[in-house]
Amino acid sequence: MGLFRFPVFGEFKMPELINSTTLARIIGVDVQTIRKMTKQGKIPCIRVSPQTIRYSLDDVLTTLKSP
């Protein structure tokens, strides 16, 4: 994704969002584990619609690395 410019806020980069299947492959767990962790609030997610959830890989990795 590209950079967006806003007169008041300056520039920022939109995070790349991935689905649960892709996230599971990247971190090496089952998709059901991702869904369970999401439901328990252990990893951050973005609800695009009631049935569509996306994840920022950077945010998830940061959360998983923190104690």
N, CA, C and O of each residue as an XYZ file, in Angstrom:
268
protein
N       0.840     -1.168      0.000
C       0.000      0.000      0.000
C       0.887      1.233      0.000
O       2.052      1.179      0.392
N       0.330      2.316     -0.435
C       1.129      3.511     -0.578
C       1.020      4.466      0.591
O       0.365      4.187      1.595
N       1.676      5.591      0.432
C       1.613      6.640      1.436
C       0.409      7.518      1.172
O       0.066      7.783      0.020
N      -0.231      7.968      2.231
C      -1.352      8.872      2.122
C      -0.943     10.193      2.739
O      -0.257     10.229      3.760
N      -1.359     11.258      2.124
C      -1.021     12.585      2.632
C      -2.294     13.295      3.072
O      -3.278     13.355      2.336
N      -2.252     13.830      4.285
C      -3.346     14.606      4.813
C      -2.784     15.931      5.287
O      -1.777     15.961      5.995
N      -3.425     17.031      4.903
C      -2.893     18.351      5.258
C      -2.676     18.534      6.760
O      -1.712     19.182      7.166
N      -3.548     17.979      7.579
C      -3.452     18.196      9.015
C      -2.516     17.197      9.687
O      -1.769     17.558     10.597
N      -2.554     15.958      9.248
C      -1.833     14.893      9.937
C      -0.488     14.536      9.329
O       0.301     13.854      9.984
N      -0.191     14.959      8.126
C       1.058     14.597      7.483
C       0.947     13.288      6.730
O      -0.119     12.958      6.211
N       2.034     12.539      6.664
C       2.058     11.284      5.918
C       2.002     10.098      6.861
O       2.503     10.152      7.984
N       1.389      9.033      6.389
C       1.442      7.780      7.118
C       1.245      6.640      6.136
O       0.646      6.805      5.074
N       1.757      5.489      6.512
C       1.661      4.313      5.659
C       0.550      3.414      6.181
O       0.494      3.110      7.373
N      -0.325      2.996      5.290
C      -1.405      2.096      5.668
C      -0.814      0.719      5.952
O       0.007      0.233      5.174
N      -1.217      0.081      7.052
C      -0.693     -1.250      7.343
C      -1.236     -2.277      6.361
O      -2.377     -2.182      5.910
N      -0.414     -3.247      6.041
C      -0.874     -4.326      5.184
C      -1.676     -5.286      6.046
O      -1.194     -5.761      7.074
N      -2.893     -5.567      5.626
C      -3.767     -6.434      6.401
C      -3.840     -7.812      5.756
O      -3.924     -7.931      4.534
N      -3.808     -8.849      6.584
C      -3.840    -10.222      6.096
C      -4.974    -10.982      6.776
O      -5.458    -10.573      7.831
N      -5.390    -12.079      6.174
C      -6.461    -12.877      6.766
C      -5.886    -13.925      7.720
O      -4.668    -14.051      7.855
N      -6.768    -14.673      8.379
C      -6.331    -15.632      9.395
C      -5.522    -16.778      8.805
O      -4.596    -17.269      9.451
N      -5.849    -17.214      7.600
C      -5.105    -18.299      6.966
C      -3.661    -17.897      6.702
O      -2.734    -18.658      6.982
N      -3.478    -16.710      6.169
C      -2.133    -16.212      5.888
C      -1.353    -16.010      7.177
O      -0.178    -16.371      7.256
N      -1.996    -15.439      8.186
C      -1.331    -15.237      9.479
C      -0.900    -16.565     10.084
O       0.206    -16.681     10.610
N      -1.771    -17.564     10.010
C      -1.445    -18.891     10.553
C      -0.225    -19.488      9.859
O       0.647    -20.061     10.513
N      -0.166    -19.357      8.551
C       0.994    -19.877      7.799
C       2.271    -19.167      8.197
O       3.311    -19.804      8.362
N       2.205    -17.859      8.352
C       3.403    -17.075      8.662
C       3.961    -17.422     10.036
O       5.170    -17.589     10.191
N       3.081    -17.531     11.041
C       3.594    -17.786     12.389
C       3.621    -19.262     12.746
O       4.069    -19.626     13.833
N       3.147    -20.119     11.845
C       3.310    -21.558     12.025
C       2.341    -22.223     12.986
O       2.712    -23.144     13.712
N       1.097    -21.757     12.992
C       0.078    -22.389     13.821
C      -1.147    -22.715     12.962
O      -1.228    -22.313     11.801
N      -2.084    -23.439     13.539
C      -3.316    -23.788     12.844
C      -4.256    -22.583     12.797
O      -4.214    -21.723     13.677
N      -5.086    -22.527     11.786
C      -6.047    -21.422     11.653
C      -6.980    -21.366     12.870
O      -7.362    -20.283     13.313
N      -7.337    -22.517     13.399
C      -8.206    -22.546     14.577
C      -7.532    -21.883     15.788
O      -8.205    -21.289     16.630
N      -6.221    -21.989     15.866
C      -5.481    -21.328     16.941
C      -5.588    -19.816     16.798
O      -5.775    -19.108     17.787
N      -5.472    -19.324     15.582
C      -5.615    -17.883     15.317
C      -7.011    -17.423     15.730
O      -7.159    -16.407     16.410
N      -8.017    -18.162     15.324
C      -9.409    -17.795     15.656
C      -9.636    -17.811     17.173
O     -10.312    -16.934     17.712
N      -9.073    -18.802     17.849
C      -9.207    -18.908     19.299
C      -8.520    -17.728     19.989
O      -9.086    -17.124     20.900
N      -7.298    -17.401     19.552
C      -6.560    -16.288     20.142
C      -7.273    -14.963     19.902
O      -7.254    -14.075     20.754
N      -7.902    -14.837     18.738
C      -8.665    -13.630     18.424
C      -9.863    -13.514     19.359
O     -10.119    -12.455     19.932
N     -10.583    -14.601     19.505
C     -11.771    -14.616     20.364
C     -11.420    -14.304     21.810
O     -12.189    -13.650     22.514
N     -10.253    -14.774     22.255
C      -9.799    -14.537     23.625
C      -9.174    -13.154     23.810
O      -8.865    -12.757     24.934
N      -8.988    -12.422     22.712
C      -8.398    -11.086     22.788
C      -6.893    -11.102     22.957
O      -6.313    -10.103     23.380
N      -6.245    -12.215     22.635
C      -4.790    -12.336     22.805
C      -4.005    -11.719     21.661
O      -2.831    -11.385     21.823
N      -4.645    -11.562     20.497
C      -3.994    -10.899     19.363
C      -4.935     -9.825     18.812
O      -6.152    -10.010     18.789
N      -4.361     -8.699     18.368
C      -5.198     -7.623     17.844
C      -5.741     -7.960     16.458
O      -5.082     -8.625     15.658
N      -6.945     -7.491     16.199
C      -7.544     -7.716     14.889
C      -8.326     -6.485     14.468
O      -8.584     -5.587     15.269
N      -8.696     -6.463     13.205
C      -9.519     -5.391     12.652
C     -10.743     -6.053     12.035
O     -10.617     -6.854     11.108
N     -11.913     -5.725     12.539
C     -13.149     -6.277     11.994
C     -13.596     -5.403     10.826
O     -14.006     -4.257     11.010
N     -13.510     -5.961      9.631
C     -13.907     -5.250      8.422
C     -15.435     -5.288      8.294
O     -16.053     -4.317      7.854
N     -16.027     -6.402      8.677
C     -17.476     -6.585      8.726
C     -17.737     -7.623      9.821
O     -16.782     -8.163     10.379
N     -18.987     -7.915     10.143
C     -19.240     -8.893     11.203
C     -18.585    -10.264     10.971
O     -18.259    -10.965     11.929
N     -18.397    -10.636      9.725
C     -17.812    -11.944      9.431
C     -16.405    -11.888      8.851
O     -15.811    -12.929      8.570
N     -15.870    -10.697      8.670
C     -14.547    -10.554      8.057
C     -13.581     -9.905      9.037
O     -13.797     -8.786      9.503
N     -12.511    -10.635      9.337
C     -11.484    -10.147     10.258
C     -10.148    -10.117      9.530
O      -9.818    -11.046      8.793
N      -9.388     -9.062      9.735
C      -8.055     -8.943      9.161
C      -7.076     -8.617     10.276
O      -7.455     -8.152     11.351
N      -5.813     -8.873      9.989
C      -4.754     -8.688     10.980
C      -3.610     -7.875     10.386
O      -3.287     -7.999      9.205
N      -3.010     -7.050     11.222
C      -1.768     -6.376     10.865
C      -0.647     -7.265     11.392
O      -0.532     -7.472     12.600
N       0.172     -7.787     10.499
C       1.242     -8.692     10.914
C       2.169     -8.027     11.926
O       2.567     -8.660     12.903
N       2.513     -6.776     11.710
C       3.390     -6.057     12.646
C       2.769     -5.996     14.042
O       3.453     -6.229     15.039
N       1.479     -5.684     14.111
C       0.807     -5.585     15.412
C       0.734     -6.938     16.113
O       0.951     -7.028     17.321
N       0.430     -7.982     15.356
C       0.338     -9.319     15.950
C       1.699     -9.765     16.470
O       1.798    -10.263     17.592
N       2.749     -9.594     15.669
C       4.078    -10.012     16.100
C       4.551     -9.241     17.328
O       5.166     -9.809     18.229
N       4.260     -7.948     17.354
C       4.621     -7.138     18.512
C       3.902     -7.630     19.765
O       4.499     -7.715     20.838
N       2.622     -7.950     19.624
C       1.844     -8.456     20.757
C       2.369     -9.802     21.240
O       2.479    -10.031     22.444
N       2.688    -10.675     20.322
C       3.164    -12.004     20.704
C       4.560    -11.961     21.344
O       4.892    -12.817     22.164
N       5.372    -10.973     20.972
C       6.718    -10.856     21.547
C       6.715    -10.211     22.921
O       7.662    -10.388     23.688
N       5.664     -9.463     23.246
C       5.632     -8.776     24.542
C       5.315     -9.774     25.662
O       4.584    -10.741     25.448
N       5.871     -9.533     26.859
C       5.677    -10.470     27.983
C       4.272    -10.482     28.521
O       3.977    -11.221     29.461
